[in-house]
Amino acid sequence: MNSKILTFTLFLLMSMLSVAQEVNITGTVLDADSDMPLPGVNVIIKNTTKGVATDFDGNFSLEGVPLSSTLVFSYVGFVTKEVQVINSNPITVQLMPDSQSLDEVVIVGYGQQKVTNVSGSISTVKSEALEQLKPVRVEEALQSQATGVNIVSTGSPGAAPAIAIRGIVSNAGSSPLVVIDGIQQSIADLNALNPSDVESMNVLKDAATAAIYGVKGGNGVILVTTKSGNKSGKTTFNFDSSYGIQEVTRTIDVLNASEYAAILNEASSNAGQGLVFDNIGNLGVGTNWQDEVLKDAPIQSHNVSAAGGSDNMTYFISGGYLGQDGVVGGGDKSYFDRITLAERLNIDLSDKFKVLVNNNYANIKGKALAENSITSVLSNALNFDPTLPVYDDNGNYSISDNITQEIVNPLALIDNTYNNNNTNKWFGKLELQYEPIEDLRISSRFSYTYVDVYNKSFSPLVFYGVGHTATNANPDLSPIVTVDPETGEETSTHNRVNESKTTYFTYTYELFGNYDFSINEAHNFQTVAGMSLQRYKGEGLSGSAQDIPFNSWEYADIASATGDLASQQTGSWSDVKRNISYFGRVNYDYKDRYLLSFTGRVDGSTVFGTDNKYGFFPSGSLGWVLSNEEFFDVNGIDFLKLRGSYGNVGNDNISNQFSSISTFPKYTFDGNIIAGSTLGTIPDETVSWESQIQMNAGLDIRLLDNSLSFTGDYYQKTTEDLLFAPVLPPSAGTVTSPPTNIGTSKTNGFDLSLTYNKTVSEDFSINTSLNVTTVNTEVTEVNNDSKRQDGAGYGIPFTVINRFEEGYSPWYFYGYKTDGIFQSQSEIDGHATQNGAQPGDIRFVDVNGDGVIDDLDRTEIGNPFPDFTLGWNLSINYKSFDFNVSTFASVGNDIYRAYERNSAFTNRSARTLDRWTGPGTSNSEPRVTFVDNNNNTRASDRYIEDGSYFRFKNIQLGYTLPKSLYDATGLNNVRIYAQVKNAFTFTKYSGYDPEVTAGSFVDTGIDRGAYPIPRIWMMGINVKF
Amino acid sequence: MKYFKHTLMICGMLLTFQACSDYVDLEASEVYQIDADSYFQSEANYQAALIGSYDPLQWLYLNTLIGDIASDNSFCGGESATDVIGLQQIDDMTHYPQNDNLTSIWRWCFEGVNRVNYMEENKNKIDFDGKAALYGEAYFLRSYYYFELVKFFGGVPLITDRRLDASDTGTLQRASKEEVYAQIEADLLNAIDVLPASQNQAGRVTKSAAQALLGKVYLYQDKFSEAASMLQNVIGLYSLVPDYGSQFLKSGENGPESVFEIQYSNESEWWDWGCPTCGEGNFGIIHNGPRAYSGPEFATGWSFNLPTPNLYNSFDEADSRRDASILDIEAWAAETGASYAEGYEHTGYYNRKYIPRAGESGAQTELNYLNNYRAIRYADVLLMAAEANARGGINEDLARNYLNQVRQRAFGNSDHNISTSGQALVQAIWNERNLELSMEGHRFFDLVRTGQAASVIDGFVTGKHELFPVPQLEVDISGLNQNPQY
């Protein structure tokens, strides 16, 4: 008994002794680069949950730390550091910024991975780049910053750029999947994301990384990670505000009033007609309509956020506003306004349970003017009569007596355009994480996206001149009434209002487990397995009515329309899509040297035919980190990795397959239209996913103490094994199979990136990178009788000028080739038969050599996509100054000049002044004439221009104010900056801007009066406290 | 949400694969579509399907244009030699199996057949009063579509019990011309049995319409006695309007001379150039209009289907049908001050029967002309009956009587009556057909069936051009035999 008591007493004493071996530790954590204190760093005793966070000045104090235990210092953006406690002396810990880290992790689908252990292909853009570029839409930053991504933007406020990852491999759409914090979205949803909330964007480019998204991953994946709080116990506020002025830097040379009058007189007399202008001496330069419609317009953004947390929770909340007015027409009729609210909450419910709650709201309002068509504001400004003043003598917008089709006074067009849209969007997730044992985490995630879009437009009664095709009213804006001479029936013109409401609701449930384990400290495994259910539903309801009181936007609503019931129209649609998926991945490495990864996903989709409901998408990748080999001892090479991947991803961009009754057929009895029905679509039960076989080979190398790094990838994508919807025989009539993808293609290219990053001294650091992307796509099969699909076009009459055709690159330009000007009749006689040609007309090339110039001579005349693109970025920090430059070049892309109306009385390009007026006067510009029997304006290479350009996308100079100025106010960091976006653009293109799109690749490079990308002068302030 | 919860429970908890397949099946009703299996539940569904079967009649404007363009009556015209190249080639007898316009005719006529066959598939789902007569209209329509097909292409795939779909790809065979005609006759005889003598809606098929069409079908096969007796059923039920030209005006639509008339309306406000025939307007009309026309009564058009000087001159000066059929644009311009432009192959003449008239269209005006197509006129019935009686050696007096009824209306007196007999009478009837029916889409087929085509049409190759080629796309997909010499 005594001995027992003794033992117990000894035990107690021992325990007390061991307690006595605990010490209180204080210390400071500094940024190794800047020696600035780091607030909010987590300091935890290893293998316990005990810890604190550093305060504002980077100080921490931790009581009861056992001697010989290890403290772990971790902070987002910095390398985690471990320090052993040897005594109670205060310690100073320096954390290295993450960019030089070997332990940096990258977010991948359903998990994360050490960057050094990735064997697939990923491009990353971080928040620093977003802060410098300050994009309106976050994906704009990918241009110049990421390799393998092709982006073509437009200057239209808030408009989406066209975006493709590693080429346009399909005619069914090239948009990548977007995943925001695990929430699956579409590229269109990025309009509602505040760029200043984004921590990083990772672009998954090859099959190895995208296959975890299976049938959705075929066009690549953009993973967006947003900012979150930390457990420091302190709240960090961030306020950012900027204001800028946008301006259009170039105008297009068109004829001024005197030139216009002289050219018209010449064109008229060449056609044997009388003079148009009897006296051209006093016309002067007239009105420059471009100057009238182009406005300097403001852009501003204001964001505020708070991030923080405590021992068992972190939070991030933010609010933002962005307002951008249009440079074409000004902010009254053209703007984009966005309000965003975001909330991230991560709560540790217990040691084992954690809950993540994300919610985002965005409200987007806007108005738009016609753009990118022959009836757009810019097209009207370029083509309208320069001899007319803006207003006539009565103070009304002036009217042309000569121009009676399409083209109108551009200011009157702006005045007569009325529309607005209002979008509300909510997206977010509720995720429960459970860790039953160490390194096993089970996640149960419900995510949602709800979008509600309201649009209204009003077409008033307008007068652009008697007999003008766009006129639908008398000069006093009363309706035009016409009478059928036979029956005496009256018909009248009307104004009309259209309203529509559309909602999209997508929700996804995902259940998956991550388990990481090691065998013998050498064989490391990261595994994930899970399933997902997704449902999408879209519904639209629209209505229109006529006879709005007072012909006024103020009253423009279906509620106030007085038109009879028969003139009211309604419409609705609805669409449902569901997917079910099972997925899994194993990442393996042997001592960080040999990397192996296998991913598989099974996808089922409602859009597939009953015979092919499920697809399996496997991929695998291998990597070898040579620099981790013991034998590897090359001076100067710090890191060297070779990697390769191969796999299959898919695309389900098709419609649901079922037979449906069409109630479209109608017939007339007794003069009354009667509705009928018939079978409208018939299903193809064999329709399946588009499958892409993708191969990637890459190399990562770091030199000079990790300051110089290079990443290079070569890839091939082959779209094959595609089960087509058969082309129905004509005997099947007009019934259709639901649309499916009908093309296959092969794509290859290089993604190269070279980065130099060096902290030279405490005061000076530099980071510069060069990114090169090449894409080469050939359409290998188009499964219809013509072996092609016609694309976009322009002009009146409408001419299609690009094609998706077997044997060519996607959407190549198509038309006649020209060969100078006929100088004489004998040249015409010596040329292939070209009906209507006269001296001074364009000589077209007899491409097929049949002796006749006709449709069959049309051929490839250009390619809207670049041979390669290049981004160069530079970032310098010197003392309190920071300086950033971002540039982008696109080389080898062609542009089709499609904004010239080319009718008799419309204005013309100034190059008309160099026209042919007799033998030897010109070999490029044809004679002018009102009767163009040669059809000189037919679609030809005459309108193709080299659209290569080099652009300074962004120049920013920032200055961090000395802390002494505001130390007393409690502010922590105040930085002011000045910025010029799109400062200079070097190009040979004669139009406003060489970056031309209407938001999709089929329209890329066709300049119908595309919205120019403005230069923006901007000032801003960033405050942290 | 129902699907979601259900599947979530089973798939989420158990991860069993099979139980989840329902989740990726989609019912048409979920997106408010009616699928084929759940249709034909009420009489209204049948009525609607019948309307759907009438609908393709409105698309057959090319059949009418080609009936004259392919013949000696008119030039293709248009803006230039390449304007609607398919029609230009047909005008020049240089057409070949790749021809968008012929493919359209094939596709649209088969769509008509398929829509009736779709009704046939579902014929026995329910019963209601008047179902037999409803199917009588449907069978008439099928015979009309098949008759157009056999006129253009000869023997075609013959399917009567179900509509063609993707699964038929590669399995189709051409039936013989005789088999197609036998089916047309059977359909029309069935229709005649059940159709009423009159309908309460103008435009619906009547018993007489079916009889007139059957008479025509017999005549195309040289079955003269059947033709004569079938057409006799219609004689006396209709009358010739006194003013020949008046029947082609809006006020003349569905008049006493109209046996079967394809209906159009200008009230659908159609605007979609992607499918110009999808509205309720007659897309053929704009083709016939004078180019860049500005002036009274008519409206501008595309200057296709230009009557030849030969046609104009074949009319007697005293024949009221010349100026009612053909617009002499130069004389008209001189008289009214109207202006116009000359297009390709300008002759100075326009088809006045089917010309765009001011104020008779709506919305996208090119697409919405209301002009009905007078498919079978009583004058045609009289001339067919005359021909059957004359060529069949049945009753020459009756033949002359019918012929002279038509001529008396044209001249306003009996001074121009025909009194010949034998082959001269037959030739007189044939000539009269074109004077009476020119620019109404009959000429080419009359010339072919009477063996006159080679002697009248430049470039016509006997043994080849009697039929148009089967569309290359159909040959490629379905492996059908091509017509001779194409």
Interface residues (C-beta under 8 A of the other chain):
Chain A: T482 V483 D484 P485 E486 T487 E489 T491 Y507 Y509 L511 M531 L533 R535 S574 D575 V576 R578 N579 I580 Y582 G604 S605 T606 F608 T610 K613 N656 F658 S659 S660 I661 T663 F664 P665 K666 Y667 T668 F669 D670 G671 N672 I673 I674 A675 G676 S677 T678 L679 I682 D684 A725 P726 V727 L728 P729 P730 S731 A732 G733 T734 V735 S737 D785 N835 D854 D855
Chain B: Y3 F4 T7 L8 C11 G12 L15 F17 C20 S21 Y23 V24 D25 L26 E27 A28 E30 V31 Y32 Q33 I34 D35 A36 D37 Y39 N45 A48 A49 L50 I51 G52 S53 Y54 D55 L57 Q58 S80 A81 T82 T103 W106 R107 W108 F110 E111 G112 V113 N114 R115 Y118 V156 P157 R163 L164 D165 A166 D168 T169 L172 Q201 A202 G203 R204 L249 K250 S251 Q263 Y264 S265 E267 S268 C278 E280 P296 E297 R357 A358 G359 E360 G362 P471 Q472 L473 E474 D476 I477 S478
